[in-house]
Amino acid sequence: MFIFVILIGNLNPLRSIQFEDATPGQDLEVRVSIVNELGRDLENVRLRAMGLDIDTFDARGTIDIDGKDSTTKYIYLPIPKYTAPGDYYVKFTLSHKDFRRVKYREIRVV
């Protein structure tokens, strides 16, 4: 008999995070792909994006993903008018009552 164990700790449903360069005074559209590999329905998942060295934030809540399904969500990060050109880090967090996963991405303000 073989027993396979998948550790939830190693799974990260945050798959791809895509965006273009940002412009001060405009919203940066971010496309986030989420894949449910847990094999069970996930309800009330929350997606957040927070600038670490730039003043920006957005969140999406109450995301439901059926077992083995995927979804794409959009987050719109307001880029303050006073933001100087350069590279800035944004923290993306996907959370549920059973897990929390984080990815960091660098955005460029032109």
C-alpha positions in Angstrom: 0.0 0.0 0.0 1.3 3.5 -0.9 0.3 6.6 0.9 0.9 10.0 -0.6 0.9 13.1 1.5 0.7 16.6 0.2 1.8 19.3 2.6 -0.5 22.3 2.6 2.4 24.3 3.7 4.2 23.9 0.4 1.2 24.8 -1.8 0.9 28.4 -3.0 -2.3 29.2 -4.9 -0.9 32.5 -6.1 0.3 31.6 -9.5 1.0 34.6 -11.7 0.9 38.3 -10.9 1.0 40.4 -14.1 1.1 44.2 -14.6 2.6 47.0 -16.7 4.7 49.9 -15.5 2.9 52.3 -13.2 2.3 56.0 -13.7 1.9 58.5 -10.8 -1.7 59.6 -10.3 -3.2 56.6 -12.0 -4.3 53.1 -10.9 -2.0 50.2 -11.7 -4.1 47.2 -12.9 -2.7 44.0 -11.6 -4.0 40.6 -12.8 -3.7 37.8 -10.2 -4.2 34.1 -11.1 -5.2 31.8 -8.3 -5.2 28.0 -8.6 -6.9 25.8 -6.0 -4.8 22.6 -5.7 -6.2 21.6 -2.4 -8.9 19.4 -3.9 -11.7 21.0 -1.8 -13.8 24.1 -2.2 -12.3 27.2 -0.7 -14.7 29.9 0.5 -14.1 33.4 1.8 -10.6 33.7 0.4 -9.1 37.2 0.6 -6.6 38.8 -1.7 -4.6 41.9 -0.6 -1.9 44.0 -2.1 0.1 46.4 0.0 3.0 48.6 -1.0 6.0 48.2 1.2 7.8 51.3 0.2 5.0 53.0 -1.7 1.7 54.3 -0.3 -0.8 51.9 -2.0 -3.3 49.2 -1.0 -6.2 47.3 -2.5 -8.1 44.1 -1.4 -10.6 41.6 -2.8 -12.6 39.5 -0.4 -15.2 36.7 -0.4 -13.5 34.9 -3.3 -14.9 31.3 -3.6 -12.9 28.7 -5.6 -14.2 25.2 -6.2 -11.8 22.3 -5.8 -9.2 22.0 -8.5 -10.5 25.2 -10.2 -8.7 28.5 -10.9 -9.7 32.1 -11.1 -8.3 35.4 -12.1 -8.9 38.6 -10.0 -7.9 42.1 -10.7 -6.5 44.5 -8.1 -6.2 48.2 -8.8 -3.4 49.9 -6.9 -3.6 53.7 -6.8 -0.2 55.2 -7.4 0.0 58.6 -5.6 0.8 61.7 -7.7 3.8 62.5 -5.7 5.5 59.1 -6.3 9.0 59.5 -7.7 10.1 57.3 -10.6 11.7 54.1 -9.5 11.2 50.5 -8.4 9.0 49.6 -5.4 8.0 46.4 -3.7 4.4 45.3 -3.3 3.4 42.4 -1.0 0.5 40.2 -2.3 -1.3 38.1 0.3 -3.8 35.3 -0.3 -5.5 34.2 3.0 -8.1 31.7 4.1 -9.0 30.4 7.5 -6.6 27.4 6.8 -3.7 29.1 5.2 -1.9 32.3 4.3 0.4 32.7 1.3 2.6 35.7 0.3 4.4 36.7 -2.8 6.5 39.9 -3.3 6.7 41.7 -6.7 8.6 44.8 -7.8 6.7 47.4 -9.7 8.2 50.2 -11.7 6.9 53.7 -11.6 7.9 55.7 -14.7 
